[in-house]
């Protein structure tokens, strides 16, 4: 297969590093990175340095800021920022054939639907990954936490042979993966953890472990989670109070000083993905006539924080 990984940030860096490490040795599949800027240029010259428990350098078969005119891919991993998803997919459509498979691994719960709108004739698989990783220098991605477990599958639950083949491709490259017959629930289950903590850590500028140990903030976080469970049900995701308990249990287990990526973005003066998290829950709840009082109360406060930190430095 000719495989493209678009966006070599935290998620794309993790997927790309392991795919390139394995398949540039076997040449069973061709791995191409799509990454602009100094980060991409550095990877082209020196390879991608991936820092985790074991640090290694991966060299993809090719790396471009935009694919070559005659490049056609069989499998495409979308790992870009949410705001760039549609424009990236449109720009990439000329580099796909009729049976090209696209997998979204972005944060959020509506990415597969967004890709289906832009690429209606291609097989779109939804997905999520449990990893905390980020670009820490040009050409360097550092994994800070998470098991790296990938869930992916078709939203309509109809597994095909190609999906099983993709599972094998990932697993052979030492990427922990599961092909899910209920990917909608898996994507919402991850969202149940990351969305409330993105909101709370960003608003109060406290790490997850400190925040969860303050009774008032713990209660607020729990309310946010319940509102997401309510919304998930409308989207045919099967979440229960057990999932809330598991998310809270995980929050108590992770290192106390763990921040969220949205919190880090905001306090570094970068534009956060509010539209993926707090704003999305409020707007979707309005669309379906569901109450989400805690999200609705915290959203304007969070937007004020963003204005101060991002727009005024």
Rosetta blueprint (number, residue, H / E / L):
1 X L
2 X E
3 X E
4 X E
5 X E
6 X E
7 X L
8 X L
9 X L
10 X H
11 X H
12 X H
13 X H
14 X H
15 X H
16 X H
17 X H
18 X H
19 X H
20 X H
21 X H
22 X H
23 X H
24 X H
25 X H
26 X H
27 X L
28 X L
29 X L
30 X E
31 X E
32 X E
33 X E
34 X E
35 X L
36 X L
37 X H
38 X H
39 X H
40 X H
41 X H
42 X H
43 X H
44 X H
45 X H
46 X H
47 X L
48 X E
49 X E
50 X E
51 X E
52 X L
53 X L
54 X L
55 X L
56 X E
57 X E
58 X E
59 X L
60 X L
61 X L
62 X E
63 X E
64 X E
65 X L
66 X L
67 X L
68 X L
69 X L
70 X L
71 X L
72 X L
73 X E
74 X E
75 X E
76 X E
77 X E
78 X E
79 X L
80 X L
81 X L
82 X H
83 X H
84 X H
85 X H
86 X H
87 X H
88 X H
89 X H
90 X H
91 X H
92 X H
93 X H
94 X H
95 X H
96 X E
97 X E
98 X E
99 X E
100 X E
101 X E
102 X E
103 X E
104 X E
105 X L
106 X L
107 X L
108 X L
109 X L
110 X L
111 X H
112 X H
113 X H
114 X H
115 X H
116 X H
117 X H
118 X H
119 X L
120 X L
121 X L
122 X L
123 X E
124 X E
125 X E
126 X E
127 X E
128 X E
129 X E
130 X E
131 X E
132 X E
133 X E
134 X E
135 X E
136 X E
137 X E
138 X L
139 X L
140 X E
141 X E
142 X E
143 X E
144 X E
145 X E
146 X E
147 X E
148 X E
149 X E
150 X E
151 X E
152 X E
153 X E
154 X L
155 X L
156 X L
157 X L
158 X L
159 X L
160 X L
161 X H
162 X H
163 X H
164 X H
165 X H
166 X H
167 X H
168 X H
169 X H
170 X H
171 X H
172 X H
173 X L
174 X L
175 X L
176 X L
177 X E
178 X E
179 X E
180 X L
181 X L
182 X L
183 X H
184 X H
185 X H
186 X H
187 X H
188 X H
189 X H
190 X H
191 X H
192 X H
193 X H
194 X H
195 X H
196 X H
197 X H
198 X H
199 X H
200 X H
201 X H
202 X H
203 X H
204 X H
205 X L
206 X L
207 X L
208 X H
209 X H
210 X H
211 X H
212 X H
213 X L
214 X L
215 X H
216 X H
217 X H
218 X H
219 X H
220 X H
221 X H
222 X H
223 X H
224 X H
225 X H
226 X H
227 X H
228 X H
229 X H
230 X H
231 X H
232 X H
233 X H
234 X H
235 X L
236 X L
237 X L
238 X L
239 X L
240 X L
241 X H
242 X H
243 X H
244 X H
245 X H
246 X H
247 X H
248 X H
249 X H
250 X H
251 X H
252 X H
253 X H
254 X L
255 X L
256 X L
257 X L
258 X L
259 X L
260 X L
261 X H
262 X H
263 X H
264 X H
265 X H
266 X H
267 X H
268 X L
269 X L
270 X L
271 X L
272 X L
273 X L
274 X L
275 X L
276 X L
277 X L
278 X H
279 X H
280 X H
281 X H
282 X H
283 X H
284 X H
285 X H
286 X H
287 X H
288 X L
289 X L
290 X L
291 X L
292 X L
293 X H
294 X H
295 X H
296 X H
297 X H
298 X H
299 X H
300 X H
301 X H
302 X H
303 X H
304 X H
305 X H
306 X H
307 X H
308 X H
309 X H
310 X H
311 X H
312 X L
313 X L
